[in-house]
Amino acid sequence: MEPLPTRIDQPPGRRKATAIAPVSHLLVDEAEGEQGQEGAEDDHHRIVDPAAGARNARERGLDRVVRATLDQCRIAPGSLPAAGLFDVLEHIEDSTGFLRRLHALAAPAGRLVLTVPAYSSLWSDADERAGHYRRYTRRSLVRELADAGWRVERTTYLFAFLPPVIGLLRTLPYRLGLTGRDTAGRPDRDHAESVASGALRALLATEAACIRRRWTIPFGGSLLALARR
C-alpha cells in the first residue's frame, strides 16, 4: 500500500467544495473553479483523518485519503461552500475553537451540517469509552454554533426511540455502578444491532420522512443542526 498523503494541495483556479466529517473523518470534495478546467473529471471526495481511520478507509477501498488534521489540510480560507460533521464535535475538547476554524474556511453563505449525541442526562461509560467530552441539548448546540459565528437555520432531534433505551441499558447501570464488560464500550455495535431490526427500520423511515417535510422531532438520542456562515 502506498504511503498516505499528509496534506491537500489547492491548484490555482480550484476550490474546495465540500467537507464532511463522519466520526473522526473529514471528507473533502474538490470542485473545479472554472468551467471546463482540465482534470475536473477527477474531482471526488477525500477522507481526512489524523489517525488510524485514514488507513482503515484506504483498506476499505477508498483511494482519496489524506492523513492529517483539519489545520494541516491547507484549505484556503473562505473556500468551503459546505461542511459536515457527523458525530465529531463531541470528540473535540475545544469544540468551539474547532467550529471557529471551520467557519473561517467556509465560503460566504457556506453551510454546515452536523449531528451530535443528545442530553447530558444520558451520559454513561459508553460516552467515556467513545472519547466523548459532552452530549448536547438543542439550546447548548445553538449557543456553541452562534459563539463560533454560525447562523443556525434549523435543528431537530433524531432517533426518538433511543432515549429510553439508552437510559435503561446504559445510563441507569452506569449511575448504579453496575456496568459490565459485556456491554460497556460497544455503542457503535449496539446501535447497529438495534437499527437492523425491521421495526426500528420503519421508525427510522418515519423520521426520515418527517425531516424531508421539515418537521421538527421534539426529542431523541441525537441532534441534527443546519447552519450557515
C-alpha positions, 0 to 999 in steps of 0.5 A: 500500500502506498504511503498516505498523503499528509496534506491537500494541495489547492491548484490555482483556479480550484476550490474546495467544495465540500467537507464532511466529517463522519466520526473522526473523518473529514471528507473533502470534495474538490470542485473545479473553479472554472468551467471546463478546467482540465482534470475536473473529471477527477474531482471526488471526495477525500477522507481526512483523518489524523489517525488510524481511520485514514488507513482503515478507509484506504483498506476499505477501498477508498483511494482519496485519503489524506492523513492529517488534521483539519489545520494541516489540510491547507484549505484556503480560507473562505473556500468551503461552500459546505461542511459536515460533521457527523458525530465529531464535535463531541470528540473535540475538547475545544469544540468551539475553537474547532467550529471557529476554524471551520467557519473561517474556511467556509465560503460566504453563505457556506453551510454546515451540517452536523449531528451530535449525541443528545442530553447530558442526562444520558451520559454513561461509560459508553460516552467515556469509552467513545472519547466523548467530552459532552452530549448536547441539548438543542439550546447548548448546540445553538449557543456553541454554533452562534459563539463560533459565528454560525447562523443556525437555520434549523435543528431537530432531534433524531432517533426518538426511540433511543432515549429510553433505551439508552437510559435503561441499558446504559445510563441507569447501570452506569449511575448504579455502578453496575456496568459490565464488560459485556456491554460497556464500550460497544455503542457503535455495535449496539446501535447497529444491532438495534437499527437492523431490526425491521421495526426500528427500520420503519421508525427510522423511515418515519423520521426520515420522512418527517425531516424531508417535510421539515418537521421538527422531532421534539426529542431523541438520542441525537441532534441534527443542526443546519447552519450557515456562515 
